[in-house]
Amino acid sequence: MPHWMIVALRLTGLGWYIAACIVLGIVGGVWLDGLTGLRIVFTLVGIVLGSIIAFYGVYRMVLPAIYGSGSSRQPSAPSKPRNQDSDHGGNGYS
């Protein structure tokens, strides 16, 4: 499969993920509004929560593309420099 097609399918999946999160937030909010008798409170909460979940999920999905496909987390901090004055005999004395 060509590389451009793989990228296009991944972007399409991201779009569907965003749409599903926001639509589910709206549908859940409308359902809770009807259940409680409130007018638009839960719909607005659903939109906000759906948007937050969508963009956090997209962030987590795009992270490997930014930092490399080997891991889904940011690169670790540089390790501490080794002590150059240590005894290399393995007895632990400097």
Residue pairs with C-beta under 8 A, 6 or more apart in sequence:
14 58
14 61
14 62
17 54
17 57
17 58
17 61
18 54
18 55
18 58
21 50
21 51
21 53
21 54
21 57
22 47
22 50
22 51
22 54
23 50
24 46
24 50
25 46
25 47
25 48
25 49
25 50
25 51
25 53
26 43
26 46
26 47
26 50
27 46
28 42
28 46
29 42
29 43
29 44
29 45
29 46
29 47
30 42
30 43
30 46
32 38
32 42
32 46
33 39
33 40
33 41
33 42
33 43
36 42
60 72
63 72
63 73
63 74
64 70
64 71
64 72
67 73
67 74
67 75
83 94
85 94
86 94
87 93
87 94
